[in-house]
């Protein structure tokens, strides 16, 4: 079997300008993209993420060797893109473009240690899942700054994990439309909306947990939860987090028969125009439940609570 695989690879090299794909590929500022012919190896790296991805096996890894900018990329396979500690791996996003676009359903993608910088003009985005499907996306130890659109735009029935990541000065820090999301040890500063869970008939359900994070300076809402179809159901938990200096700390809204359940526990809600806000329309079945546990701290808000808030002690 090994001999057959080796012969197949040799045949592929003879018939194509590129070698067989590799489990691990490399990029460096000294690299050239024609090194796809030797699979962007550690001694012959490629210059851009897109080139390295073209010869990386599904389930493989692209590794950054030294500090520099490596360009936006489209991701079509399960893959990790990793910059080691101490290495700056930058992606600059021009107007109308996206840093990383995921276009294949069912893939598992991890982005680690990357810096994605928007141009600050129209319609630039950090990371976008551009396909409906069960994508798993992990964004770890990354910085996403100044995209005018969205820092992370996640849609579908999959899993989003945002860990130890800074997202700042965007229109939307994180958008979740379907599936589940864990946002842990992360900071979202100066976005119009920090974390937005917005559901309609085509995005029927989301479960989101925000833990040990800070969302500050949102001109609209730090945590925005809105479901707007009878089939949609949003469940959101905010735990050990700080929501500060926003228009709304938490905004929970159910329309047209939708169900929204939001809980806030062991968190600081401070300096907001409105600390927590609940609304449901008169459509039969519409239900927005916003629960504030007794271990929360409210201070310095113009209004602490608006709407019907369920206050409960810890169990």
N, C-alpha and C positions, 0 to 999 in steps of 0.2 A: 504494500500500500504506500509506504514512504517513497519507494522508487517511482511509482506511478505519479505521485504528487510532484516529485522533483522534475520528472520528465515533462509533466504538464506545464510547470512553471517555465522551464527552458523553452518549450514551444511557444509560450505566450510572449516571452522576451523576443524571440526571433520574428514573431509575427506582428509585434506592436512596439511602439516607442516607449512603452512603460512596462516595468517589471510587474510581477505578481504583487498584490497588496500585502502590506506588512502589518503585524499586530501593533507595532510601535513605530511612530515616525517623529521627526524633529523639525523645528524651525529655528532660524537664527538670522541675525542681521547680516551675516556674511554668506547666507545661503542664496541659492538661485532656484527658481521654480522648475527649471529643466532637470533638476535632480530627482524629479518624479521617476525618471528612468532607472534610478537605483533606489527607489522607495524612500527618499528623504531620510537616509540613515544618519546616525550621529556624526559621522565624519563628512557627510555630504548632505547637509540639511537643505530644506526648501526655505524660501523667503516669506511665504504667506501661508496663513491657515488654510485657505481654499485649496492651494496646491497640495499641501500635506494631506488634507482630508481625502483628496481624490485617490490616494494610494494607501489609505488606512483601512484595515479590515473592520468589518462590523464587530463591535465590542472592543475595539482597539483604543489607542491613546495617542494624542499629539502632545509632545513635550516641548516647552520653550527652553532654549539653551541660554539665551542672554537677553538683556534688556533692549527693548525697541518696540516699534509698532508693526503689527502683523496683519492689519486689514480686516474688514468685515468678511463674514463667511456664511455660506448656506450649508446646513447640516442635513444629510439625508440618511444617515445610519446611526446606530448606537455607537457612542464614542465619548471619551473624556478628553478635554483640552485643559492642560495643566501647566501653570507657571509655578515653579518652586519658590519657596520663601526667599526673599531678597532679589528676585528677578521681576522687573517691570515688564508686563506684557500688555501693550496698549492697542486699542481699536478705536479709531476716530470715525465717527458716523456723520456723513454729510447730510444735507437737507434731503428729505424724502427717502432716506435709506435706513437700514437696520443693522445693528452690530452683528447679531447672530439670528438667523432665520431657520427654524426647524420645519421641514416640509414633509416628513414621512410619518404616518401614524404608527404607534406601537413601539417607537424607539426609546432608548434609555440614554439620556445625554447629561453629562456633568461638565460644568464650567468652573474651574478652580483657579483663584489667584489672579484674575484678569481685571483690567481697567478699561471700561467702555465709556467714551466721552462723546456726547452729542455736540453738534455745532451750535445748538441753541436756536436754530431757525426751524421753519415749518416741517412737521411730520418726520422727525427723526426718532428712532426707537432703539432701546438697548437690546433686549432679547424678546423674540416673538415666536410663539408656537402658531404657525400659520396653517394648521391642518386640524380638523376635528378627529380625535382619536385618543387612544390611551397612551399618550406620551408621558414618560417619567422624566422630569427635568430637575436637576440639582444645581443650584447656584451657590457656591461656597467661597467665602473670603474674597468677594469681588467688590469693585467700586463701579457704580453706574451713575454718571453725573451729566446733567444738562441736556438730556434729550427732551425736545419740546413735546413729544408724544408720550410714550410709556417706557418706564424702566424695564419691567417684565410684564409681558402680555401672555397670559396662560389661558387656553381654552380647550375644552374637551372633557374626557372622562378619566384622565390620568391623574398623576401625582406630581405636585410641585413642592420642592424643598428649598427654602432660602435660609442660609445659615451664615452668620458672621459677615453680613454684607451691608454695605452703605449704598443707599439710593437717594440722590438729592436733586432738587431743582428740575423736576420734570412736571409734565401735566398730570400723569398718574404714576405713582411709584410702582405699585403692583396691581394688576387687574387679574381677578380670578373669575372665570366664567365656566363653571362645571368642574367636576372632579374634587380632589381634596388637596389641601395645602397646609404645610407647616412652615411658619416664619419664626425663626429662632435666633436670638442674640443679634438682631439686626437693627439698623438705624435708618429711618426715613425722614429726611429733613427738607423743608421748603418745597414740597410738591403741592400741586393744587389738591389732589386727593392722595393720601398716603397709601392705604390699602383699600381697594374697591372690589366688592363682591356684588356683581350686577347680573341678575338672572332673568331670562325670558323663557318663552316656550321652547326654544332650541337649546337652552342651557338649563336643564331642569333642576339640578341639585348641586350644591357645593357644601363641603365641610371644611372649615378653616380654623386653625389654631395659631394664635399669635402669642409667643412666650418670650419673656425676658427681653423685650424690644422697646425702642423709643420711636414714637411718631410725633414730630413736632413741626410747627410752622406751616401747616396745610391751610391754604386760603379757603378751602371748602371743608373737607372732613378728613380727620385722621383715619378713622375706620368707617367706611361707607358700605352699608348692606342694604341692597334694594332688590326685591323680587317682584316681578310684574306680570306673572301669568299663573293661572290656576294650577298648573302642573309643577310650578317651581317651588323649591324648598331650600332655604339657606340656614345653616347652623354654624355659628361663629363663637369662639371662645377667646377671650383676651385675658392673659394670666401674667402676673408679675411684670407689668409693662407701664410705661409712662406715656400719657397722651397730653401734650402741653402746647399751649399757644396756637391752637387751631380755631377755625370757625366753629366746628363741631368736633368734640372728642370722639363720640360714637353716634352715628346716624343710622337708625334701623327703620325700614319702611316696607310695608307689605301692601300690594295693590292687586286688584282683579282676581282675588281668591288665592293669592300666594301665601306661603307660610315662612316667617322669618323668626329665628330663635337666636338671640345674642346674650352671652353672659360675660360679665366683667368681674374679675376677682383679684385681690391682692395687688391692686394697681393704683397709680397716682394719676388723677385727672385734674389738671391745673392750668389756669391762665387761658381757658377757652372762652369764646363767646357763649357757647352752650356746652356744658359738660357731656350729657347724654340725652339723646332725642329719640322718641318713639312715635310712630304714626302708622295707622292702618286705615284704609278706606272702608266704605260701607258695603262693599261687595261681599255677599255671603261666602264664608270660608277664608276671607282675608284675616291673617293673624300675625301681628308683630309682638313678640315677647322679648322684652329687654330686662334682664335680671342683673341687679347690682348686689354683690355680696357685701356683708358687713365689714370686711377687712379692706375695702377700698378707702382711699383718701381723696376728698374733694376740697380744693382750695383755690381761691383767686379766680374762679369762673364768674362771668357776668351773671349767668344762670346755671345752676348745677344740673337741673333736670327739667325736661319738657316732655309732656305726654304721660302715658301710664307706665310707671316704672315699678317692677317687682323687686322689692327689697327683701333679702333673705339672709339669715345667719348661716355661718358655716356649719356643715354637718359633721 
